[in-house]
Amino acid sequence: MNNSAPIRYVDMAAQFAEQRDEIMARVEAVLAEGKLVGGPDIELLEQEIAGFCGVAHAVALNSGTDALALGMAALGIGEGDEVILPPNSFIASAAAVATIGAVPVFADVRDDLNIDPEKVEAALTPQTKAIMPVHLTGRIADMTPLEEIAKQHGLLVIEDASQSFGSRYQDRLAGSFGDVGCFSAHPLKNFNAAGDSGFLTTDDGELAEKVAKMRNHGLVGKGLSEAFGYVSRMDTLQAAILRYKLEVLSDVIERRRRNAALYRECLDPAHVFMAPERDMEFNTYHTFVIQVDRRDELKAHLAEHEIGSAIHYPLPIHLQPAAGYLGHKAGDFPVAEKQAGRILSLPIHQTLSHNDLRRVADAVNGFFG
């Protein structure tokens, strides 16, 4: 057992300690004004997010899942339409497709955990309506061939960018590639609220207006609803916090990238696979995922040394009980399935010290001898 302080996989308390004064001032201002739903903070946040991502519009919502579902519904995706996505994402990616009546169709992934464009092309059918690349770990999927496939076959592109706010690919930011970009601002994200939150980006003004109505029961005036909708609003408190978080995001990303660089320097590549970051990519490292043999033993070894870690995600979506109706079996997506037994997320959060990171790396290297 290590005598040093435990290293947490996430440390929300340490993050709050750094940001307490600014956050509490913003919270107090909202509570003092008494405008807890809607208002200027929502509108300003939407403008700031759109400007940051280089798109025309952003719509604040209550989760990344609703951003996916409402965005697809607003684009006319529905009953019987097929949406191609990777099987190794969080369950919400496929759930959003299924809950609007569409069909999740999976395509296997590459070594970097992101969807393989060649597998996407092989999965196309006459019912295919959209491609949903999921930018896992803070790395944008290989969008050039995916955009070409979409253009050639007249398909929509739904970016599940929940893990990649601020990430770049060939000088374009996440959320600027698809017909819609869908983001989560869950507390565990780099750009994080103090509860569930999300938003959608698009260059389509009509679509943005439609989603904005859908998030609020389809209301267009006091008591006047054009179409049945939902309650999917972002709370004003969360918007106020996120406006501050946007101001400090570049520092958060830089610190996480520094941490990732130190891992790459210290971890032994003979035993630890780390997907390289190519010149065209700017990864914001929502997670730092390694691939190793004897993953479960390594995780237990780290726990013995009071080092937290996580697995994102241990069971691919196509093998989840909820996806049983799709008729998949083990072996259908061999790359994703092999990775599911080898992936391990190491602590990467911005409050880690260099000593913390070296201690993690030493523990990993020591396990493999």
C-alpha positions in Angstrom: 0.0 0.0 0.0 1.3 3.5 -0.9 1.6 6.0 1.9 0.9 8.9 -0.4 -2.6 10.4 -0.8 -5.0 8.5 -3.0 -5.1 9.6 -6.6 -8.8 9.9 -7.6 -9.9 9.1 -11.1 -12.0 12.3 -11.0 -11.7 14.9 -8.3 -14.6 17.3 -8.4 -13.8 18.8 -5.0 -10.3 19.8 -6.1 -11.7 21.3 -9.3 -14.3 23.3 -7.3 -11.7 24.5 -4.9 -9.8 26.1 -7.8 -13.0 27.8 -9.1 -15.1 28.4 -6.0 -15.1 32.2 -5.9 -16.1 32.7 -9.5 -18.7 29.9 -9.5 -20.3 31.1 -6.3 -20.5 34.7 -7.6 -22.3 33.5 -10.7 -24.7 31.3 -8.7 -25.5 34.1 -6.3 -26.1 36.5 -9.2 -28.7 34.2 -10.7 -30.4 33.4 -7.4 -30.5 37.1 -6.5 -32.1 38.0 -9.8 -34.6 35.1 -9.5 -34.6 34.2 -13.2 -34.1 30.5 -12.9 -35.5 29.3 -16.2 -34.5 31.1 -19.4 -33.2 34.6 -19.6 -30.1 36.3 -20.8 -27.6 33.7 -19.5 -29.1 31.1 -21.8 -29.1 33.3 -24.8 -25.6 34.6 -24.2 -24.2 31.1 -23.6 -25.8 30.0 -26.9 -24.1 32.8 -28.7 -20.8 32.2 -27.0 -20.8 28.4 -27.8 -21.8 29.1 -31.4 -18.9 31.5 -31.8 -16.5 29.1 -30.1 -17.4 26.2 -32.4 -17.5 28.4 -35.5 -21.2 27.7 -36.3 -24.2 29.9 -36.7 -26.4 28.6 -33.9 -26.3 26.7 -30.6 -29.3 25.6 -28.6 -29.0 25.0 -24.8 -30.6 21.7 -23.6 -30.7 19.6 -20.5 -28.4 16.8 -21.7 -26.3 15.4 -24.6 -28.8 12.6 -25.0 -31.6 15.1 -25.7 -29.3 17.0 -28.1 -29.0 13.7 -30.1 -32.7 12.8 -29.9 -34.1 16.3 -30.6 -31.5 17.0 -33.3 -32.3 13.8 -35.2 -36.1 14.3 -34.8 -35.8 17.8 -36.1 -34.0 16.5 -39.1 -36.8 14.1 -39.9 -35.1 10.9 -38.8 -37.7 8.5 -37.4 -39.4 5.2 -37.7 -37.5 2.6 -39.7 -34.6 4.9 -40.6 -31.1 3.5 -40.0 -28.4 5.4 -38.3 -24.8 4.1 -38.4 -22.7 4.5 -35.3 -19.9 2.7 -33.4 -20.7 0.0 -30.9 -18.2 1.1 -28.3 -19.8 4.4 -27.2 -21.8 5.1 -24.1 -25.3 3.6 -24.3 -26.9 7.0 -24.9 -25.7 7.2 -28.5 -27.7 4.2 -29.5 -30.6 4.9 -27.1 -31.2 8.3 -28.7 -31.5 6.6 -32.1 -33.9 3.9 -30.7 -36.1 6.2 -28.7 -37.1 8.2 -31.8 -38.1 5.0 -33.6 -35.0 4.7 -35.8 -32.7 1.7 -36.0 -29.1 1.7 -34.6 -26.8 0.0 -37.1 -23.2 -0.5 -35.9 -19.9 -0.2 -37.7 -16.6 -1.4 -36.1 -13.8 0.9 -35.0 -10.1 1.5 -35.5 -7.3 1.3 -33.0 -8.0 4.9 -31.9 -11.5 3.7 -30.7 -13.3 5.9 -33.3 -15.5 4.6 -36.1 -13.9 3.0 -39.2 -15.1 4.8 -42.4 -14.6 1.6 -44.4 -16.9 -0.3 -42.0 -19.4 2.5 -42.3 -19.5 2.1 -46.1 -20.0 -1.6 -45.8 -23.0 -1.1 -43.4 -24.9 1.1 -45.8 -28.4 0.0 -46.9 -31.3 1.7 -48.7 -32.7 2.5 -45.3 -29.6 4.4 -44.1 -30.5 7.9 -43.2 -27.6 9.2 -41.2 -24.0 8.5 -39.9 -23.3 9.2 -36.3 -19.6 9.5 -35.7 -18.8 9.5 -31.9 -15.7 11.5 -31.0 -14.5 9.3 -28.2 -11.9 10.3 -25.6 -11.7 13.9 -27.0 -10.4 12.8 -30.4 -12.6 13.7 -33.4 -13.3 10.8 -35.8 -11.7 10.7 -39.2 -14.2 13.1 -40.7 -12.8 13.6 -44.2 -13.8 10.1 -45.5 -17.0 10.2 -43.5 -18.1 13.5 -45.0 -17.3 12.0 -48.5 -19.5 9.0 -47.8 -22.3 11.2 -46.5 -22.2 13.4 -49.6 -22.0 10.5 -52.0 -25.0 8.8 -50.6 -27.1 11.8 -49.5 -26.8 11.1 -45.8 -27.2 13.3 -42.8 -24.3 13.5 -40.3 -25.0 13.6 -36.6 -21.9 14.4 -34.6 -22.0 12.8 -31.1 -19.4 15.2 -29.8 -20.3 14.7 -26.1 -16.6 14.0 -25.2 -14.9 16.5 -27.5 -15.9 20.1 -26.9 -12.9 22.1 -28.1 -11.3 19.3 -30.0 -10.0 20.0 -33.6 -9.6 18.1 -36.8 -7.8 19.8 -39.7 -8.4 23.2 -38.0 -12.2 22.7 -37.6 -13.8 22.2 -34.2 -16.0 19.5 -33.0 -19.6 20.4 -33.7 -18.9 22.1 -37.0 -18.9 19.0 -39.3 -22.3 17.6 -39.0 -25.8 18.7 -39.8 -26.0 18.9 -36.0 -23.3 18.6 -33.4 -24.5 17.2 -30.0 -22.7 17.8 -26.8 -22.9 16.9 -23.1 -21.9 19.2 -20.4 -22.2 16.6 -17.7 -20.0 17.2 -14.6 -17.5 14.7 -15.8 -16.8 16.5 -19.1 -14.0 18.9 -19.6 -16.6 21.7 -20.2 -18.8 20.9 -17.4 -21.9 22.1 -15.5 -22.9 21.4 -11.9 -25.5 18.8 -13.1 -27.0 17.5 -16.3 -26.7 19.8 -19.2 -26.1 19.7 -23.0 -26.4 21.6 -26.2 -26.7 21.4 -29.9 -24.8 23.2 -32.7 -25.8 23.8 -36.3 -25.6 26.2 -39.2 -29.2 25.6 -40.0 -31.3 28.4 -38.5 -34.6 26.7 -39.1 -33.4 23.6 -37.4 -32.1 25.5 -34.4 -35.5 27.3 -34.1 -37.3 24.0 -34.3 -35.2 22.4 -31.6 -35.6 25.5 -29.4 -39.3 25.1 -29.6 -39.2 21.3 -29.0 -37.2 21.8 -25.8 -40.1 23.8 -24.4 -43.3 21.9 -25.2 -43.4 23.5 -28.7 -44.4 26.8 -27.2 -44.1 29.9 -29.4 -45.8 32.3 -27.1 -47.6 32.4 -23.8 -49.8 29.3 -23.8 -49.5 28.7 -27.6 -47.9 25.4 -28.7 -47.3 24.7 -32.4 -46.4 21.0 -31.8 -46.1 18.7 -28.9 -42.6 18.8 -27.5 -40.6 18.1 -24.3 -39.1 19.8 -21.3 -35.5 19.8 -22.2 -34.4 23.2 -21.1 -31.0 24.0 -19.6 -31.4 25.6 -16.2 -30.2 29.2 -15.9 -27.9 28.3 -13.1 -26.1 25.8 -15.3 -25.8 28.3 -18.1 -24.3 30.9 -15.8 -21.7 28.3 -14.6 -21.0 27.2 -18.1 -20.4 30.8 -19.3 -17.6 31.0 -16.7 -16.3 27.5 -17.6 -16.0 28.6 -21.2 -13.7 31.4 -20.1 -11.3 29.0 -18.5 -11.7 26.1 -20.9 -8.4 26.7 -22.8 -6.5 26.4 -19.6 -8.3 23.2 -18.6 -7.6 21.7 -22.0 -3.9 22.7 -22.0 -3.4 21.1 -18.5 -5.0 17.9 -19.6 -2.9 17.8 -22.8 0.2 18.4 -20.7 -0.8 15.4 -18.5 -1.3 13.2 -21.6 2.1 14.2 -22.9 3.7 13.2 -19.6 1.9 9.8 -19.7 3.2 9.3 -23.3 6.7 10.1 -22.1 6.6 7.8 -19.1 4.5 4.8 -20.0 6.3 1.8 -21.5 5.0 1.3 -25.1 6.2 -2.3 -25.0 3.2 -3.1 -22.7 0.9 -0.1 -23.1 -0.8 0.9 -26.3 -1.6 4.6 -26.6 -3.3 5.7 -29.8 -1.0 8.3 -31.4 -2.2 11.8 -31.9 -1.8 12.7 -35.6 -0.8 16.1 -36.9 -4.3 16.8 -38.1 -5.8 16.1 -34.6 -6.0 18.2 -31.4 -7.3 15.9 -28.7 -8.7 17.5 -25.6 -8.4 14.3 -23.5 -11.8 13.9 -21.9 -10.3 10.5 -21.1 -6.8 9.0 -21.4 -7.4 5.4 -22.6 -4.7 2.8 -22.7 -5.0 -0.7 -24.1 -3.2 -3.5 -22.2 -3.2 -7.2 -21.7 -4.4 -8.4 -18.2 -6.5 -5.2 -17.9 -8.5 -6.3 -14.9 -5.4 -7.4 -13.0 -3.8 -4.0 -13.8 -6.9 -2.2 -12.6 -6.8 -4.1 -9.3 -3.1 -3.4 -9.0 -3.7 0.3 -9.3 -6.5 0.1 -6.7 -4.0 -1.5 -4.3 -1.8 1.5 -4.8 -4.8 3.8 -4.2 -4.9 4.9 -7.8 -8.4 5.3 -9.4 -9.1 4.1 -12.9 -12.2 3.4 -15.1 -13.3 1.4 -18.1 -15.1 3.2 -20.9 -16.9 1.0 -21.7 -16.7 -2.7 -20.6 -19.6 -4.1 -22.7 -20.2 -2.9 -26.3 -23.7 -1.6 -27.0 -24.6 -4.4 -29.4 -24.1 -6.9 -26.6 -26.2 -4.9 -24.0 -29.5 -6.5 -23.0 -31.3 -3.4 -24.3 -30.0 -4.0 -27.8 -31.0 -7.7 -27.8 -33.8 -7.0 -30.3 -31.2 -6.1 -32.9 -30.1 -9.7 -33.0 -26.3 -9.2 -32.6 -23.9 -11.7 -31.1 -20.4 -11.8 -29.8 -17.9 -11.7 -32.8 -20.0 -9.3 -34.9 -17.7 -6.4 -34.2 -14.3 -8.0 -33.3 -12.2 -4.8 -33.0 -14.6 -3.1 -30.5 -15.1 -6.4 -28.6 -11.3 -7.0 -28.3 -10.8 -3.4 -27.1 -13.5 -3.8 -24.5 -11.4 -6.4 -22.7 -8.2 -4.3 -23.0 -9.1 -0.6 -22.4 -8.4 1.2 -19.2 -8.9 5.0 -18.5 -6.2 6.5 -16.4 -6.6 9.7 -14.3 -6.1 12.7 -16.6 -8.0 15.5 -14.8 -6.4 19.0 -14.7 -5.8 19.1 -10.9 -3.3 16.2 -11.0 0.3 17.1 -10.2 3.3 15.8 -12.2 4.2 13.7 -9.2 0.7 12.1 -9.3 1.1 11.3 -13.0 4.5 9.8 -12.5 3.2 7.7 -9.7 0.4 6.4 -12.0 2.9 5.6 -14.7 5.3 4.0 -12.3 2.5 1.8 -11.0 1.5 0.7 -14.5 5.1 0.1 -15.6 5.8 -1.8 -12.4 2.9 -4.1 -12.9 4.4 -5.3 -16.2 7.8 -5.5 -14.7 
